[in-house]
């Protein structure tokens, strides 16, 4: 029994890990989305990036440390916060924590008008990103021209404002706090993300360049990817008959059966070794993995 538990613990990360799907050059977006819907253990590259941005433990630890600052150190804390935000988009937990922290800072800086104004503007930004996006005289909002952004960056499909995602499809609308600086990220399933820190007007004025994630074709391709997690989990989609793994260049249909077929050369001998030289067969038993937990 101990051997069985150990064996399953080795296999579980591979069997349960969600596959990240990149859209190959020239492939159909509709076929890509259809393939994703038919493979619940797969997620798009965009979803992979968004989930990583929404959970950033190292960033969150730095921001939690700001709560230890005494009143006379708040000015330094604002500078640290700006540096943290320039480096990366604020995660969901970071946004929630900062909303409360800024409210406390604002209550103890009433004598310093400039600092109070800076904290108030940041508070408006955090409230908006937390869903409190009603315009008011205290937190004025301005419309963001998403169609203009999409026109200038035709490869992009999604805009991340910090770690909150907004579609760039025709007709999409977005209101932002006037003059506030955000960590913006443009995303698609075909290109490396492009980030910019500043106001929305400054974002529109940029001539941003995005590099394709993958070049080539199903027969031979090159991936411009640094993330080891993505290289281990990722596959490239050209069509339903051609899905190739990033790190292996093998066909993959994202099913448990195909995984066993591809790895039986080491899987069967390992099982035999673990179970004392023989293959352990579970007759009348069924192992069920709920794929929805990996989406």
C-alpha positions in Angstrom: 0.0 0.0 0.0 2.8 2.4 0.8 4.4 1.7 -2.6 1.1 2.4 -4.3 0.7 5.8 -2.5 4.3 6.7 -3.4 3.8 5.7 -7.0 0.6 7.8 -7.3 2.3 10.8 -5.6 5.0 10.6 -8.4 2.5 10.4 -11.1 -0.1 12.9 -9.7 1.6 16.1 -10.7 1.9 14.9 -14.3 -1.6 13.4 -14.5 -3.2 16.4 -12.8 -1.3 19.3 -14.2 -3.3 21.5 -16.5 -1.9 21.8 -20.0 -1.2 25.3 -21.2 -2.1 25.9 -24.9 -0.4 28.4 -27.2 -2.0 29.3 -30.5 0.4 28.5 -33.3 1.1 30.9 -36.1 -1.6 31.0 -38.8 -4.0 28.8 -36.8 -7.7 29.6 -36.5 -8.8 31.4 -33.3 -12.2 29.7 -33.5 -10.6 26.2 -33.8 -8.3 27.1 -30.9 -11.2 28.1 -28.6 -13.2 25.0 -29.7 -10.3 22.7 -28.9 -10.0 24.3 -25.5 -13.7 23.7 -24.8 -13.3 20.1 -25.6 -10.3 19.6 -23.4 -11.1 20.6 -19.8 -7.6 19.8 -18.6 -6.2 22.5 -21.0 -6.1 26.2 -20.4 -5.1 29.0 -22.7 -1.8 30.9 -22.4 -3.7 34.0 -21.5 -5.4 32.2 -18.6 -2.0 30.9 -17.5 -0.5 34.4 -17.4 -3.6 35.9 -15.6 -3.6 33.3 -12.9 0.1 33.8 -12.3 -0.3 37.6 -12.0 -3.3 37.2 -9.6 -1.2 35.3 -7.1 2.3 36.6 -6.4 3.6 35.5 -2.9 6.9 37.4 -3.1 5.2 40.7 -4.0 2.6 40.1 -1.3 5.2 39.6 1.3 6.9 43.0 0.4 3.5 44.8 0.6 2.6 43.1 3.9 5.8 44.5 5.3 4.6 48.0 4.6 2.1 47.6 7.4 5.0 47.7 9.9 6.1 51.2 9.0 5.5 53.9 11.6 3.8 57.2 10.7 6.9 59.1 9.9 7.9 56.4 7.4 4.8 56.5 5.3 6.4 58.8 2.7 9.1 56.1 2.2 6.4 53.5 2.1 4.7 55.3 -0.8 8.0 55.2 -2.7 8.5 51.5 -2.0 4.9 50.8 -3.2 5.6 52.7 -6.5 8.7 50.6 -7.0 6.9 47.3 -6.3 4.1 48.3 -8.7 6.6 49.3 -11.5 8.2 45.9 -11.2 4.9 43.9 -11.6 1.2 44.1 -11.7 -0.5 44.1 -8.2 -2.0 40.7 -7.4 -5.5 40.2 -6.1 -4.4 39.8 -2.5 -2.0 42.8 -2.8 -4.9 45.0 -4.0 -7.2 43.9 -1.1 -4.5 44.5 1.5 -3.5 47.9 0.1 -7.1 49.1 0.1 -7.1 48.8 3.9 -3.5 49.9 4.4 -4.1 53.2 2.4 -7.2 53.9 4.5 -5.1 53.7 7.6 -2.3 55.8 6.2 -4.7 58.5 5.1 -6.1 58.8 8.6 -2.7 59.7 10.1 -1.4 62.1 7.4 -4.0 64.8 7.6 -1.3 67.5 8.3 0.6 66.7 5.1 -1.5 67.9 2.2 0.7 66.5 -0.6 1.0 63.1 1.0 -2.7 63.0 1.7 -3.5 63.7 -1.9 -1.1 61.0 -3.1 -2.7 58.5 -0.8 -6.2 59.5 -1.7 -5.4 59.0 -5.4 -4.0 55.6 -4.7 -7.1 54.7 -2.6 -9.3 55.7 -5.5 -7.3 53.4 -7.8 -7.6 50.5 -5.3 -11.3 51.0 -4.8 -11.9 50.9 -8.6 -9.8 47.8 -9.0 -11.8 46.2 -6.2 -15.0 46.7 -8.1 -16.1 50.1 -6.5 -16.0 51.9 -9.9 -18.7 54.4 -9.4 -17.6 57.9 -10.5 -17.6 60.7 -7.9 -16.1 64.1 -7.5 -13.5 62.6 -5.1 -12.6 59.8 -7.5 -13.2 61.0 -11.0 -13.2 58.4 -13.7 -12.4 58.8 -17.4 -13.3 56.5 -20.4 -10.5 54.4 -21.9 -10.6 53.9 -25.6 -10.1 50.2 -25.9 -10.8 50.2 -29.6 -8.0 52.6 -30.2 -5.6 50.4 -28.1 -6.7 47.4 -30.1 -6.1 49.2 -33.4 -2.6 50.1 -32.4 -1.9 46.6 -31.1 -3.8 44.3 -33.4 -2.2 41.2 -32.0 -3.6 41.8 -28.5 -6.9 40.3 -27.2 -6.9 41.3 -23.5 -5.8 44.2 -21.4 -4.7 43.6 -17.8 -5.1 46.6 -15.5 -2.9 45.4 -12.7 -4.2 41.8 -12.4 -7.8 42.5 -13.6 -8.5 41.4 -17.2 -10.6 43.3 -19.8 -11.4 42.1 -23.3 -10.3 44.2 -26.2 -13.2 43.0 -28.4 -15.2 45.6 -30.3 -17.6 47.5 -28.1 -15.7 46.8 -24.8 -15.7 49.8 -22.4 -13.5 50.7 -19.5 -13.4 53.5 -17.0 -10.2 54.4 -15.2 -9.3 56.8 -12.4 -8.1 60.0 -14.1 -4.3 60.5 -14.0 -3.7 57.3 -12.0 -0.7 55.2 -13.0 -1.3 51.5 -13.6 0.7 48.5 -14.5 -0.9 47.6 -17.8 -0.3 44.3 -19.7 -1.4 43.4 -23.2 -2.1 39.7 -23.7 -2.9 37.2 -26.5 -2.5 33.5 -27.0 0.1 34.1 -29.8 2.6 36.7 -28.4 4.7 37.3 -25.4 2.9 39.8 -23.0 3.9 43.4 -23.2 3.8 45.5 -20.0 3.8 49.3 -19.4 3.6 51.3 -16.2 2.0 54.8 -16.4 -1.3 56.5 -17.2 -3.7 55.2 -19.9 -2.9 58.2 -22.1 0.8 57.4 -21.9 0.0 53.8 -22.8 -1.8 54.9 -25.9 1.1 57.0 -27.0 3.5 54.1 -26.9 4.7 52.1 -30.0 4.7 48.7 -28.3 6.3 45.7 -30.0 5.3 42.1 -29.2 7.4 39.1 -30.1 5.6 35.8 -31.2 5.7 33.0 -28.6 6.3 30.5 -31.4 7.6 30.7 -34.9 7.5 28.0 -37.6 4.9 25.3 -38.3 3.7 22.0 -37.0 6.6 20.2 -38.8 9.2 22.3 -37.1 9.0 25.3 -34.7 11.0 27.5 -32.3 9.6 28.8 -29.0 10.7 32.1 -27.5 9.9 31.3 -23.9 11.9 31.7 -20.7 9.4 30.2 -18.2 10.3 26.7 -17.2 6.8 26.1 -15.9 5.4 27.0 -19.3 8.0 24.9 -21.2 7.0 21.9 -19.0 3.3 22.4 -19.3 2.9 24.0 -22.7 1.8 22.8 -26.1 1.3 24.6 -29.4 -2.0 24.3 -31.3 -2.1 24.4 -35.1 -5.2 22.4 -35.5 -7.0 19.5 -33.8 -4.7 17.0 -35.6 -1.5 18.8 -34.7 -0.8 19.8 -31.1 2.9 19.6 -30.2 4.5 19.9 -26.8 6.9 22.8 -26.3 9.6 20.8 -24.6 9.3 17.5 -26.6 8.0 18.4 -30.0 5.7 15.4 -29.8 2.1 15.2 -30.8 -0.2 15.5 -27.8 -4.0 15.0 -27.6 -4.1 16.0 -24.0 -5.6 12.7 -22.8 -4.5 10.4 -20.0 -4.3 7.6 -22.5 -1.9 9.3 -24.8 0.3 10.3 -21.8 0.5 6.6 -20.8 1.3 5.6 -24.3 4.1 8.2 -24.6 5.7 7.2 -21.3 5.1 3.5 -21.1 8.8 2.8 -21.8 9.7 4.1 -18.3 6.3 3.8 -16.6 5.9 0.0 -16.8 9.5 -0.8 -15.6 9.1 1.7 -12.7 5.8 0.2 -11.6 7.4 -3.3 -11.7 10.3 -2.1 -9.6 8.1 -0.4 -7.0 5.8 -3.3 -6.6 8.4 -6.0 -6.1 9.1 -7.0 -9.7 5.5 -7.4 -10.9 2.8 -5.2 -12.4 0.2 -4.3 -9.8 -3.3 -4.6 -11.3 -6.3 -3.1 -9.6 -9.2 -5.3 -10.8 -12.7 -3.9 -10.5 -11.3 -0.5 -9.2 -11.6 2.9 -10.9 -9.4 5.9 -10.2 -11.4 9.1 -11.0 -9.7 12.5 -11.3 -12.0 15.5 -11.4 -10.5 17.6 -14.2 -12.6 20.7 -13.2 -10.3 21.3 -10.3 -7.4 22.0 -12.7 -9.1 24.6 -14.7 
